Amino acid sequence: MAGRDKFIFLYCVDIRFSQCMCNQPSHEDASECEASEDPPISTASDDTCEMTGNDDTCKRTGNDDTYENNGDDDTCNETQQCPKGFHGENCDKLCDSGMWGSGCKTPCGHCAASDVCDPTTGHCPGKCSNGWVGKDCNKKCIHGLWGEDCTVMCGMCKKTCNNVDGTCDGGCHRGFYGDRCQYGCETGTYGVNCEGRCTNCRHKQCNGILGNCLIGCNKGWTGIKCDKIAGSA
């Protein structure tokens, strides 16, 4: 509009409807209002930016995307969340000891020797503590195994043994005893926790589970467990 004695400044905003506003700073008799060729600014809900405070910060109303005004123009630059293993305003701080992953919210697994896992991968630097396996050392031994690398078999537990120390919390099967049910009944004993006695069996030889005498009874005794007096009714 150079060369004209009328200067017209037009600013158009499209917020759900089109509105044309004319600003004529120097001439009251201006009669023209020419629309700008620039397309209207979209204010759809997905792209809406809100001005917050007095620092020209523009934040998107979506779920996770935050935008900030660069101060020189009206463009907004997306800022990413911190990479795994880091936190802080500038993403320059490693996760606190014992934590890892996005947002440093995941606890480390069961690393051996109180080692701390890698803050970015969660992997333990060495072996896992007894009873645990996997790169993150967060998987228990499968049923029937315990100990370092889950290589030790459980004893004769009624139920599975403890994955860490192998103890049988549910007790032992008949004929076995010990914290891990790792021992068979000694000569002359049988049954639950080997509390039964087969003293009348010849040479105290009896089945450790049922108590049946294996090679007969001592003189004067009879029965499969040699628990009856011979000749008695």
N, CA and C of each residue as an Amber inpcrd file, in Angstrom:
protein
   699
   0.8170000  -1.1890000   0.0000000   0.0000000   0.0000000   0.0000000
   0.8650000   1.2590000   0.0000000   2.1440000   1.0820000  -0.3790000
   3.0330000   2.2340000  -0.4560000   2.5010000   3.2270000  -1.4660000
   2.6390000   4.5390000  -1.1770000   2.1550000   5.5810000  -2.0630000
   0.7720000   6.0430000  -1.7190000   0.0710000   5.3420000  -0.9180000
  -1.2640000   5.7760000  -0.5190000  -1.1800000   6.6070000   0.7460000
  -2.2160000   7.4460000   0.9420000  -2.2330000   8.2650000   2.1530000
  -3.0110000   7.6000000   3.2590000  -3.3560000   6.3630000   3.0270000
  -4.0520000   5.6120000   4.0700000  -3.2240000   4.3760000   4.4130000
  -3.0180000   4.2110000   5.6940000  -2.2680000   3.0280000   6.1290000
  -3.1820000   2.1490000   6.9700000  -3.3380000   1.0010000   6.4950000
  -4.2930000   0.1050000   7.1480000  -3.5580000  -1.1340000   7.6580000
  -3.7280000  -1.3650000   8.9190000  -3.1260000  -2.5830000   9.4960000
  -4.2580000  -3.5300000   9.8960000  -4.1390000  -4.7240000   9.4220000
  -5.2130000  -5.6910000   9.6500000  -4.6680000  -6.9280000  10.3870000
  -5.3960000  -7.2970000  11.4110000  -5.0140000  -8.5380000  12.1300000
  -6.2360000  -9.4620000  12.2090000  -6.1210000 -10.6040000  11.6280000
  -7.2640000 -11.5330000  11.5880000  -6.9900000 -12.7340000  12.4970000
  -7.9420000 -13.0720000  13.2890000  -7.8260000 -14.2410000  14.1520000
  -9.0460000 -15.1280000  13.9520000  -8.7810000 -16.4020000  13.8000000
  -9.8860000 -17.3390000  13.6290000  -9.9930000 -18.1860000  14.8960000
 -10.9240000 -17.8300000  15.7860000 -11.1670000 -18.6250000  16.9860000
 -12.6290000 -19.0530000  16.9630000 -12.8250000 -20.2490000  16.3710000
 -14.1580000 -20.8290000  16.1760000 -14.9900000 -20.0350000  15.1440000
 -14.6480000 -18.7720000  14.8870000 -15.2920000 -17.9980000  13.8260000
 -14.2760000 -16.9730000  13.3470000 -14.5140000 -16.3880000  12.1580000
 -13.5770000 -15.4140000  11.5930000 -14.0130000 -14.0120000  12.0000000
 -13.0510000 -13.2430000  12.4510000 -13.3360000 -11.8730000  12.8460000
 -12.2530000 -10.9780000  12.2720000 -12.6440000  -9.9090000  11.6230000
 -11.6850000  -8.9950000  11.0020000 -11.6450000  -7.7060000  11.8060000
 -10.4630000  -7.3430000  12.2530000 -10.3030000  -6.1240000  13.0410000
  -9.3610000  -5.1840000  12.2860000  -9.7730000  -3.9540000  12.1100000
  -8.9570000  -2.9840000  11.3760000  -8.4470000  -1.9150000  12.3200000
  -7.1810000  -1.6330000  12.1990000  -6.5810000  -0.5900000  13.0140000
  -6.0820000   0.5000000  12.0720000  -6.6410000   1.6660000  12.1790000
  -6.2600000   2.7750000  11.3050000  -5.6260000   3.8460000  12.1770000
  -4.3180000   3.7770000  12.3720000  -3.6720000   4.6550000  13.3390000
  -3.6020000   6.1190000  12.9530000  -3.7080000   6.4510000  11.6460000
  -3.4340000   7.8470000  11.2870000  -4.5310000   8.5490000  10.5030000
  -5.4980000   7.8010000   9.9680000  -6.5350000   8.4320000   9.1550000
  -7.9030000   7.9360000   9.5440000  -8.7540000   8.8180000   9.9850000
 -10.0930000   8.4320000  10.4030000 -11.0110000   8.1150000   9.2420000
 -10.6800000   8.6860000   8.0480000 -11.5790000   8.4800000   6.9250000
 -11.2700000   7.2270000   6.1290000 -10.4450000   6.3500000   6.6900000
 -10.1370000   5.1160000   5.9510000 -11.3960000   4.2870000   5.7890000
 -11.5810000   3.7980000   4.5860000 -12.8060000   3.0340000   4.2960000
 -12.5210000   1.6340000   3.8110000 -11.2500000   1.3100000   3.6910000
 -10.9190000  -0.0180000   3.1800000 -10.4170000  -0.9070000   4.3190000
 -10.7370000  -2.1460000   4.1940000 -10.2170000  -3.1580000   5.1560000
  -9.8520000  -4.3810000   4.3490000  -8.5670000  -4.5220000   4.0680000
  -8.1140000  -5.6280000   3.2120000  -7.6610000  -6.7870000   4.0800000
  -8.1790000  -7.9100000   3.7570000  -7.8240000  -9.1080000   4.5420000
  -6.3970000  -9.5400000   4.2620000  -5.7210000 -10.0290000   5.2940000
  -4.3720000 -10.5550000   5.1290000  -4.4240000 -11.8490000   4.3330000
  -3.3740000 -12.0840000   3.5790000  -3.3260000 -13.3290000   2.7950000
  -2.8680000 -14.5080000   3.6410000  -2.3970000 -14.2390000   4.8480000
  -1.9590000 -15.3360000   5.7050000  -3.1570000 -16.1630000   6.1340000
  -3.0180000 -17.4920000   6.1940000  -4.1410000 -18.3310000   6.6130000
  -4.4650000 -18.0890000   8.0760000  -5.7310000 -18.3160000   8.4690000
  -6.1160000 -18.1190000   9.8650000  -5.4050000 -19.0860000  10.7810000
  -5.2340000 -18.6770000  12.0300000  -4.5660000 -19.5150000  13.0180000
  -5.5480000 -20.5610000  13.5140000  -5.1430000 -21.8530000  13.4110000
  -6.0320000 -22.9260000  13.8400000  -6.0300000 -23.0120000  15.3530000
  -7.2070000 -23.1580000  15.8970000  -7.2990000 -23.3030000  17.3540000
  -8.0030000 -24.6020000  17.7230000  -7.8230000 -25.6490000  16.8880000
  -8.3920000 -26.9530000  17.2160000  -7.8100000 -27.4290000  18.5350000
  -8.5590000 -28.2860000  19.2320000  -8.1740000 -28.6660000  20.5870000
  -6.8180000 -29.3290000  20.6350000  -6.4010000 -30.0330000  19.5420000
  -5.1370000 -30.7510000  19.5710000  -3.9470000 -29.8100000  19.4790000
  -4.1180000 -28.6400000  18.8890000  -2.9950000 -27.7440000  18.6550000
  -3.0620000 -26.4810000  19.4990000  -3.9530000 -26.4300000  20.4660000
  -4.1400000 -25.2170000  21.2410000  -2.9500000 -25.0030000  22.1620000
  -2.4630000 -23.7750000  22.1710000  -1.3920000 -23.4090000  23.0840000
  -1.9120000 -22.3560000  24.0400000  -1.5530000 -22.4730000  25.3050000
  -1.9850000 -21.5110000  26.3000000  -0.7880000 -20.7070000  26.7810000
  -0.9640000 -19.4060000  26.9250000   0.0930000 -18.5500000  27.4400000
   0.0530000 -18.6330000  28.9540000   1.1530000 -18.9650000  29.5790000
   1.1830000 -19.0990000  31.0280000   2.1500000 -18.0960000  31.6130000
   1.7040000 -17.3400000  32.6290000   2.5780000 -16.3760000  33.2790000
   2.9210000 -15.2200000  32.3630000   4.0380000 -14.5680000  32.6840000
   4.4770000 -13.4020000  31.9120000   5.7290000 -13.6800000  31.0930000
   6.0930000 -14.9550000  30.9720000   7.3500000 -15.2650000  30.2900000
   7.1410000 -15.7930000  28.8840000   5.9590000 -15.5530000  28.3280000
   5.6560000 -15.9730000  26.9590000   5.8210000 -17.4690000  26.7570000
   5.6630000 -18.2430000  27.8080000   5.7490000 -19.6960000  27.6580000
   4.4380000 -20.2270000  27.1130000   4.5550000 -21.0350000  26.0780000
   3.3620000 -21.5650000  25.4110000   3.3260000 -23.0550000  25.6360000
   2.2600000 -23.5470000  26.2900000   2.1590000 -24.9790000  26.5570000
   0.9880000 -25.5820000  25.8130000   1.2670000 -26.7330000  25.1740000
   0.2070000 -27.4300000  24.4580000  -0.7070000 -28.1300000  25.4430000
  -2.0040000 -28.2320000  25.0910000  -2.9760000 -28.8280000  26.0020000
  -3.1100000 -30.3260000  25.8120000  -2.2410000 -30.9470000  25.0240000
  -2.2910000 -32.3940000  24.8270000  -1.8020000 -33.1250000  26.0610000
  -1.5460000 -34.4530000  25.9310000  -1.2140000 -35.2620000  27.0820000
   0.1990000 -35.0080000  27.5950000   1.2020000 -35.1990000  26.7070000
   2.5720000 -35.1790000  27.1790000   3.4410000 -34.1150000  26.5150000
   2.9990000 -33.5610000  25.3740000   3.8660000 -32.6760000  24.6060000
   3.8720000 -31.2770000  25.1990000   5.0270000 -30.7920000  25.5890000
   5.1690000 -29.4460000  26.1280000   5.9660000 -28.6060000  25.1500000
   5.5040000 -27.4030000  24.9030000   6.1690000 -26.5170000  23.9720000
   6.5470000 -25.2260000  24.6790000   7.6740000 -24.6540000  24.2860000
   8.1050000 -23.4030000  24.8770000   8.4290000 -22.3880000  23.7820000
   8.0110000 -21.1390000  23.9930000   8.2800000 -20.0770000  23.0350000
   9.7580000 -19.7290000  23.0780000  10.3680000 -19.5090000  21.9020000
  11.7850000 -19.2150000  21.8780000  12.1150000 -17.7400000  22.1060000
  11.0920000 -16.8980000  22.2700000  11.3400000 -15.5200000  22.6060000
  11.5360000 -14.6060000  21.4190000  11.9360000 -15.0990000  20.2470000
  12.2030000 -14.2670000  19.0570000  11.0930000 -14.3470000  18.0390000
  10.4090000 -15.5060000  17.9770000   9.2830000 -15.6220000  17.0660000
   8.1970000 -16.4480000  17.7320000   7.1780000 -16.7730000  16.9760000
   6.0300000 -17.4370000  17.5770000   6.0420000 -18.9470000  17.4170000
   7.2050000 -19.5270000  17.0960000   7.2790000 -20.9870000  16.9530000
   7.4770000 -21.6220000  18.3140000   7.0440000 -22.8490000  18.4290000
   7.1880000 -23.5930000  19.6810000   8.0560000 -24.8130000  19.4320000
   9.0300000 -25.0780000  20.3280000   9.9410000 -26.2050000  20.1890000
   9.5840000 -27.2820000  21.1950000   9.4750000 -28.5170000  20.7220000
   9.0990000 -29.6210000  21.5960000  10.2760000 -30.0170000  22.4720000
  10.0270000 -30.2740000  23.7520000  11.0460000 -30.7550000  24.6640000
  10.7270000 -32.1840000  25.0490000  11.7160000 -33.0910000  24.9140000
  11.5140000 -34.5100000  25.1690000  11.6610000 -34.8110000  26.6570000
  11.0540000 -35.9570000  27.1170000  11.2690000 -36.4020000  28.4830000
  12.6900000 -36.9360000  28.6050000  13.1800000 -37.0480000  29.8320000
  14.5540000 -37.4840000  30.0490000  14.7390000 -38.9190000  29.5510000
  15.9220000 -39.2460000  29.0330000  16.1930000 -40.6300000  28.6340000
  16.2640000 -41.5280000  29.8670000  16.1790000 -42.8270000  29.6370000
  16.2220000 -43.7760000  30.7450000  17.4970000 -43.5840000  31.5630000
  17.3340000 -43.6220000  32.8600000  18.4790000 -43.5180000  33.7520000
  18.8040000 -42.1180000  34.2130000  18.0790000 -41.1130000  33.7080000
  18.3710000 -39.7280000  34.0560000  17.1030000 -39.0280000  34.5220000
  17.3130000 -37.9920000  35.3240000  16.1830000 -37.1760000  35.7690000
  16.7050000 -35.7720000  36.0660000  15.8270000 -34.9230000  36.5110000
  16.2040000 -33.5440000  36.7930000  15.7040000 -32.6020000  35.7160000
  15.7050000 -31.3230000  36.0180000  15.1900000 -30.3150000  35.0950000
  15.9240000 -30.3320000  33.7660000  17.2390000 -30.5850000  33.8270000
  18.0500000 -30.6210000  32.6060000  18.4390000 -32.0360000  32.2060000
  17.8020000 -33.0340000  32.8440000  18.0930000 -34.4460000  32.5360000
  19.5730000 -34.7670000  32.6800000  20.2270000 -34.1550000  33.6380000
  21.6640000 -34.3360000  33.8090000  22.0150000 -35.0850000  35.0880000
  21.0040000 -35.6650000  35.7570000  21.2430000 -36.3900000  36.9960000
  20.9060000 -37.8660000  36.8050000  21.8540000 -38.7450000  37.2010000
  21.6000000 -40.1760000  37.1460000  20.5580000 -40.5600000  38.1880000
  19.8890000 -41.6790000  37.9400000  18.9220000 -42.1800000  38.9170000
  19.6110000 -42.3950000  40.2660000  18.8690000 -42.2080000  41.3260000
  19.3960000 -42.5090000  42.6530000  19.7530000 -43.9870000  42.7380000
  20.6900000 -44.2950000  43.6200000  21.1630000 -45.6670000  43.7760000
  20.0100000 -46.6270000  44.0190000  19.9720000 -47.6950000  43.2370000
  18.9300000 -48.7060000  43.3950000  17.7140000 -48.5080000  42.5260000
  17.7170000 -47.4630000  41.6930000  16.5910000 -47.1940000  40.8070000
  17.0980000 -47.0990000  39.3700000  16.1950000 -47.3250000  38.4070000
  16.6050000 -47.2410000  37.0040000  15.3780000 -46.9830000  36.1340000
  15.6370000 -46.7600000  34.8150000  14.5700000 -46.6740000  33.8250000
  13.9860000 -45.2950000  33.6470000  12.9110000 -45.2090000  32.8710000
  12.2370000 -43.9470000  32.5800000  11.6820000 -43.3450000  33.8660000
  12.0620000 -42.1100000  34.1150000  11.6070000 -41.4510000  35.3220000
  12.2490000 -41.9810000  36.5880000  13.2200000 -42.9140000  36.4450000
  13.9140000 -43.4980000  37.6120000  12.9180000 -44.0700000  38.6140000
  11.8750000 -44.7430000  38.1030000  10.8130000 -45.2310000  38.9680000
  10.8730000 -46.7380000  39.2200000  11.8040000 -47.4420000  38.5490000
  11.8540000 -48.9050000  38.6720000  12.9790000 -49.3270000  39.6160000
  12.6830000 -50.1010000  40.6730000  13.7370000 -50.5690000  41.5780000
  14.6170000 -51.6070000  40.8880000  15.8860000 -51.6230000  41.2620000
  16.7980000 -52.6490000  40.7520000  16.3530000 -54.0170000  41.2490000
  16.7940000 -55.0590000  40.5250000  16.5150000 -56.4240000  40.9480000
  17.4350000 -56.8460000  42.0840000  17.5840000 -58.1670000  42.2520000
  18.3570000 -58.7140000  43.3670000  19.8020000 -58.9900000  42.9240000
  20.5800000 -57.9150000  42.8160000  21.9800000 -58.0510000  42.4180000
  22.7940000 -58.6060000  43.5900000  23.7890000 -59.4540000  43.2760000
  24.6230000 -60.0420000  44.3180000  25.5410000 -58.9940000  44.9320000
  25.9590000 -59.2560000  46.1590000  26.9320000 -58.4170000  46.8730000
  26.4960000 -56.9650000  46.9780000  25.1860000 -56.7570000  47.0340000
  24.6370000 -55.3960000  47.1610000  25.0490000 -54.4910000  46.0100000
  25.3570000 -55.0870000  44.8590000  25.6780000 -54.2790000  43.6820000
  24.4470000 -53.4880000  43.2490000  24.7010000 -52.3630000  42.5820000
  23.6250000 -51.5140000  42.0710000  23.4890000 -51.7440000  40.5710000
  22.2800000 -51.8430000  40.0960000  22.0610000 -52.1130000  38.6710000
  22.3790000 -50.8900000  37.8170000  22.5540000 -51.1250000  36.5300000
  22.7870000 -50.0320000  35.5860000  21.5290000 -49.1540000  35.5190000
  21.6690000 -47.8340000  35.6910000  20.4770000 -46.9790000  35.7450000
  19.7230000 -46.8870000  34.4220000  20.3730000 -47.2380000  33.3120000
  19.7010000 -47.1300000  32.0170000  19.0850000 -48.4530000  31.5580000
  19.7130000 -49.5960000  31.9080000  19.2200000 -50.9000000  31.4580000
  18.6080000 -51.7400000  32.5640000  18.9790000 -51.4690000  33.8080000
  18.5040000 -52.2880000  34.9180000  19.2950000 -53.5630000  35.1280000
  20.3060000 -53.8160000  34.2970000  21.0850000 -55.0500000  34.4120000
  22.0510000 -54.9710000  35.5900000  22.2210000 -56.0940000  36.2780000
  23.1790000 -56.1620000  37.3700000  24.5860000 -56.3280000  36.8050000
  25.5950000 -55.6990000  37.4280000  26.9600000 -55.7750000  36.8940000
  27.6070000 -57.1350000  37.0580000  27.1660000 -57.9070000  38.0380000
  27.7180000 -59.2360000  38.2740000  26.6320000 -60.2840000  38.3350000
  26.7620000 -61.1890000  39.2890000  25.7750000 -62.2470000  39.4420000
  24.5580000 -61.7540000  40.2120000  23.5550000 -62.5990000  40.2260000
  22.3500000 -62.3180000  41.0080000  22.5110000 -62.8990000  42.4100000
  21.7640000 -62.3860000  43.3510000  21.7200000 -62.9750000  44.6790000
  21.1280000 -64.3730000  44.5850000  21.4080000 -65.1860000  45.5960000
  20.8630000 -66.5450000  45.6280000  19.3520000 -66.5400000  45.4330000
  18.8940000 -67.4090000  44.5660000  17.4590000 -67.5590000  44.3610000
  16.8650000 -66.7280000  43.2490000  17.7280000 -65.9630000  42.5390000
  17.2250000 -65.0690000  41.4940000  18.0540000 -65.2170000  40.2270000
  17.4000000 -65.0430000  39.0860000  18.0790000 -65.1560000  37.7950000
  17.5710000 -64.0560000  36.8610000  18.1750000 -63.9980000  35.6570000
  17.7890000 -63.0120000  34.6590000  18.7650000 -61.8530000  34.6320000
  18.7930000 -61.1230000  33.5200000  19.6970000 -59.9710000  33.4010000
  19.3950000 -58.9210000  34.4620000  18.1140000 -58.7970000  34.8060000
  17.7190000 -57.8240000  35.8240000  17.6740000 -58.4490000  37.2170000
  17.9180000 -59.7660000  37.2940000  17.8850000 -60.4950000  38.5720000
  16.5530000 -60.2990000  39.2980000  15.4810000 -60.3640000  38.5440000
  14.1590000 -60.1700000  39.1520000  13.2370000 -61.3730000  38.9490000
  13.8130000 -62.5230000  38.5580000  13.0120000 -63.7370000  38.3780000
  13.4210000 -64.7770000  39.4110000  12.4230000 -65.3200000  40.1160000
  12.6910000 -66.3500000  41.1060000  13.0810000 -67.6640000  40.4240000
  13.7880000 -68.4940000  41.1890000  14.0720000 -69.8460000  40.6860000
  12.7620000 -70.5670000  40.3980000  12.7890000 -71.4210000  39.3960000
  11.6050000 -72.2060000  39.1010000  11.3890000 -73.2480000  40.2030000
  10.1980000 -73.8090000  40.2290000   9.8140000 -74.7910000  41.2490000
  10.8530000 -75.9100000  41.3470000  11.3200000 -76.1530000  42.5890000
  12.2390000 -77.2700000  42.8200000  13.7000000 -76.9000000  42.8210000
  14.0340000 -75.6280000  42.5780000  15.4280000 -75.2040000  42.5440000
  15.6350000 -73.9990000  43.4550000  16.8700000 -73.8230000  43.9030000
  17.1930000 -72.6850000  44.7560000  18.6930000 -72.3890000  44.6590000
  19.1100000 -71.3170000  45.3550000  20.5360000 -71.0230000  45.4790000
  21.1300000 -70.2160000  44.3450000  22.4520000 -70.1800000  44.2890000
  23.1780000 -69.3960000  43.2940000  22.8660000 -69.8950000  41.8870000
  22.4380000 -68.9780000  41.0500000  22.0620000 -69.2970000  39.6660000
  20.9510000 -70.3480000  39.5950000  20.2780000 -70.5850000  40.7160000
  19.1710000 -71.5650000  40.7640000  19.6120000 -72.9440000  40.2940000
  20.7730000 -73.3720000  40.7740000  21.3330000 -74.6500000  40.3160000
  21.2030000 -75.7640000  41.3520000  20.6960000 -75.4540000  42.5560000
  20.6160000 -76.4570000  43.6170000  19.1810000 -76.9910000  43.7000000
  19.0650000 -78.3180000  43.7690000  17.7410000 -78.9360000  43.8510000
  17.2240000 -78.9000000  45.2840000  15.9130000 -78.6910000  45.4140000
  15.2890000 -78.7410000  46.7320000  15.3830000 -80.1540000  47.2910000
  15.3070000 -80.2320000  48.6320000  15.2620000 -81.5350000  49.2780000
  13.8660000 -82.1310000  49.1710000  13.5800000 -83.0720000  50.0360000
  12.2950000 -83.7790000  49.9960000  11.2250000 -82.9880000  50.7560000
  10.9630000 -81.7760000  50.2800000   9.9530000 -80.9230000  50.9020000
   8.5540000 -81.3640000  50.4750000   7.5870000 -81.1970000  51.3960000
   6.2000000 -81.4320000  51.0090000   5.7770000 -80.4370000  49.9380000
   6.2080000 -79.2110000  50.1080000   5.9880000 -78.1730000  49.1100000
   7.3320000 -77.7570000  48.5580000   7.3440000 -76.7840000  47.6690000
   8.6220000 -76.3440000  47.1340000   9.4270000 -75.6460000  48.2180000
  10.7380000 -75.6190000  48.0400000  11.5970000 -74.9880000  49.0390000
  11.7290000 -73.4940000  48.7910000  12.2730000 -72.7990000  49.7630000
  12.5370000 -71.3760000  49.6330000  13.5840000 -71.1550000  48.5490000
  13.3170000 -70.2130000  47.6330000  14.2150000 -70.0260000  46.4900000
  15.5780000 -69.4770000  46.8900000  15.6740000 -68.8600000  48.0700000
  16.9370000 -68.2470000  48.4890000  17.8130000 -69.2210000  49.2720000
  17.2620000 -69.8370000  50.3270000  18.0880000 -70.6810000  51.1980000
  17.7110000 -72.1620000  51.1650000  16.6800000 -72.5270000  50.4170000
  16.3400000 -73.9300000  50.2420000  15.5750000 -74.5590000  51.3820000
  15.2030000 -73.7950000  52.4120000  14.4780000 -74.3670000  53.5390000
  13.0680000 -74.7900000  53.1260000  12.5590000 -75.8170000  53.8090000
  11.2340000 -76.3560000  53.5000000  10.2310000 -75.8390000  54.5170000
   9.5620000 -74.7670000  54.1770000   8.6250000 -74.1540000  55.1110000
   7.4260000 -75.0560000  55.4010000   7.0740000 -75.9300000  54.4800000
   5.9120000 -76.8000000  54.6680000   6.2400000 -78.1500000  55.2620000
   7.4720000 -78.3410000  55.7120000   7.8610000 -79.6170000  56.2970000
   8.3690000 -80.6190000  55.2720000   8.7450000 -81.7970000  55.7540000
   9.3570000 -82.8190000  54.9040000   8.3920000 -83.9810000  54.6380000
   8.6580000 -84.7010000  53.5780000   7.9590000 -85.9570000  53.3380000
   8.4160000 -86.9790000  54.3820000   7.6170000 -88.0020000  54.5800000
   7.9970000 -89.0870000  55.5010000   9.3600000 -89.6570000  55.1060000
  10.1540000 -89.9480000  56.1030000  11.4530000 -90.5710000  55.8490000
  12.5930000 -89.5800000  55.7030000  12.2940000 -88.2770000  55.8670000
  13.3420000 -87.2620000  55.7070000  13.2370000 -86.2100000  56.8060000
  14.3590000 -85.5680000  57.0840000  14.3720000 -84.5280000  58.1070000
  15.4360000 -83.4830000  57.7560000  15.5010000 -82.4390000  58.5760000
  16.4330000 -81.3350000  58.3330000  15.7010000 -80.1000000  57.8320000
  16.3190000 -78.9430000  57.9980000  15.6970000 -77.6870000  57.5580000
  15.3700000 -77.7160000  56.0700000  16.1900000 -78.4070000  55.3150000
  15.9740000 -78.5170000  53.8740000  15.4780000 -79.9020000  53.4810000
  15.1480000 -80.6990000  54.4890000  14.6820000 -82.0720000  54.2240000
  15.6780000 -82.8330000  53.3590000  16.9190000 -82.5910000  53.6470000
  17.9830000 -83.1780000  52.8300000  18.5320000 -84.4900000  53.3940000
  18.0710000 -84.8790000  54.5720000  18.5900000 -86.0900000  55.2000000
  17.5180000 -87.1720000  55.2470000  17.9410000 -88.4150000  54.9350000
  17.0650000 -89.5590000  55.1080000  17.1240000 -90.0380000  56.5480000
  16.0720000 -90.7180000  56.9620000  16.0410000 -91.2040000  58.3470000
  17.2350000 -92.1240000  58.6270000  17.7770000 -91.9670000  59.8020000
  18.8980000 -92.8160000  60.2090000  18.3900000 -94.1980000  60.6030000
  19.3120000 -95.1170000  60.7290000  18.9600000 -96.4880000  61.0860000
  18.1610000 -96.5280000  62.3840000  17.0430000 -97.2540000  62.3350000
  16.2040000 -97.4050000  63.5190000  15.1230000 -96.3550000  63.6380000
  15.0370000 -95.4300000  62.6830000  13.9970000 -94.3840000  62.7360000
  13.2280000 -94.3720000  61.4210000  12.0280000 -93.8030000  61.4770000
  11.2150000 -93.7130000  60.2610000  10.1150000 -92.6700000  60.4720000
   9.3590000 -92.4160000  59.3860000   8.1640000 -91.5820000  59.4690000
   8.3890000 -90.0870000  59.3780000   7.3760000 -89.3330000  59.8350000
   7.4180000 -87.8710000  59.7760000   8.5440000 -87.3530000  60.6620000
   9.4380000 -86.5960000  60.0600000  10.6060000 -86.0530000  60.7630000
  11.4350000 -87.1360000  61.4410000  11.2410000 -88.3750000  60.9520000
  12.0090000 -89.5200000  61.4580000  11.8370000 -89.7170000  62.9650000
  10.6330000 -89.4480000  63.4490000  10.3620000 -89.5500000  64.8750000
   9.9480000 -90.9540000  65.3000000   9.6130000 -91.8290000  64.3210000
   9.2550000 -93.2090000  64.6620000  10.4900000 -94.0440000  64.9710000
  10.3070000 -95.0960000  65.7950000  11.4140000 -95.9710000  66.1810000
  11.0590000 -97.4240000  65.8570000  12.0450000 -98.1010000  65.2500000
  11.8220000 -99.5100000  64.9050000  12.8610000-100.3740000  65.6320000
  12.8660000-100.2560000  66.9340000  13.8910000-100.9170000  67.7480000
  13.7450000-102.4300000  67.7960000  12.5470000-102.9790000  67.4940000
  12.3470000-104.4220000  67.5650000  12.6410000-105.1220000  66.2480000
  12.9740000-104.3350000  65.2150000  13.3850000-104.9560000  63.9490000
  14.8090000-105.4890000  64.1130000  15.0740000-106.6190000  63.4310000
  16.4170000-107.1910000  63.4950000  17.4250000-106.1760000  62.9510000
  18.4310000-105.9320000  63.7330000  19.4870000-104.9570000  63.4150000
  18.9230000-103.5580000  63.1490000  17.6970000-103.3430000  63.6780000
  17.0360000-102.0390000  63.5430000  16.8950000-101.6050000  62.0760000
  16.7500000-102.6050000  61.2280000  16.6110000-102.3150000  59.8040000
  15.1320000-102.2100000  59.4340000  14.6670000-100.9770000  59.1970000
  13.2770000-100.7860000  58.7920000  13.1930000 -99.7630000  57.6730000
  12.0630000 -99.7830000  56.9700000  11.8190000 -98.8020000  55.9130000
  11.6700000 -97.4130000  56.5440000  12.4210000 -96.4610000  56.0400000
  12.4300000 -95.1410000  56.6450000  11.1240000 -94.3820000  56.4940000
  10.2970000 -94.7910000  55.5270000   9.0390000 -94.0820000  55.3060000
   7.9130000 -94.6950000  56.1180000   7.7490000 -96.0360000  56.0080000
   6.6270000 -96.7110000  56.6620000   6.9810000 -97.3960000  57.9740000
   8.2700000 -97.7170000  58.1740000   8.6840000 -98.3870000  59.4110000
   8.6220000 -99.8950000  59.3560000   8.3060000-100.4680000  58.1910000
   8.2640000-101.9280000  58.0780000   9.6670000-102.5000000  58.2510000
   9.7530000-103.5990000  59.0440000  11.0510000-104.2260000  59.2750000
  11.5230000-104.9310000  58.0020000  12.7770000-104.7770000  57.6760000
  13.2880000-105.2550000  56.3960000  13.8090000-106.6870000  56.4550000
  14.3830000-107.0950000  57.5980000  14.9790000-108.4430000  57.6640000
  14.4420000-109.2390000  58.8580000  13.2180000-108.9550000  59.2250000
  12.5860000-109.7030000  60.3060000  12.6860000-108.9920000  61.6400000
  12.1550000-109.7440000  62.6550000  12.0530000-109.1580000  63.9920000
  13.0540000-109.7980000  64.9630000  13.3150000-109.0800000  65.9860000
  14.0830000-109.6710000  67.0880000  13.2420000-110.7560000  67.7440000
  13.9160000-111.6740000  68.4770000  13.2270000-112.7760000  69.1190000
  12.1550000-112.2520000  70.0690000  10.9640000-112.8260000  69.9370000
   9.8680000-112.4650000  70.8210000   8.9330000-111.4070000  70.2440000
   9.2420000-110.9760000  69.0300000   8.4050000-109.9410000  68.4160000
   7.9350000-110.3810000  67.0440000   6.8010000-109.8560000  66.6470000
   6.2230000-110.2130000  65.3600000   5.4880000-109.0110000  64.7650000
   4.9640000-109.2210000  63.5340000   4.2720000-108.1330000  62.8450000
   5.1760000-107.4650000  61.8180000   4.5560000-106.7680000  60.8830000
   5.3660000-106.1580000  59.8260000   6.2820000-105.0640000  60.3690000
   5.9230000-104.5230000  61.5080000   6.7730000-103.5260000  62.1470000
   7.4130000-104.0760000  63.4280000   7.2110000-105.3610000  63.6240000
   7.7660000-106.0010000  64.8170000   7.3560000-105.2700000  66.0920000
   6.1020000-104.8990000  66.1280000   5.5840000-104.1450000  67.2760000
   4.5940000-104.9410000  68.1070000   4.5430000-106.2780000  67.8480000
   3.6180000-107.1340000  68.6050000   4.4280000-108.2720000  69.2620000
   4.0380000-108.5970000  70.4810000   4.7200000-109.6760000  71.2020000
   4.3540000-111.0260000  70.5920000   5.3510000-111.8010000  70.2900000
   5.0960000-113.1030000  69.6700000   4.2890000-113.9910000  70.6030000
   3.2990000-114.7410000  70.0600000   2.4910000-115.6710000  70.8290000
   1.3390000-115.0040000  71.5580000   1.2440000-113.6770000  71.4980000
   0.1360000-113.0260000  72.1760000  -1.1190000-113.0990000  71.3060000
  -2.2740000-113.1160000  71.9220000  -3.5190000-113.2290000  71.1780000
  -3.7850000-111.9580000  70.4010000
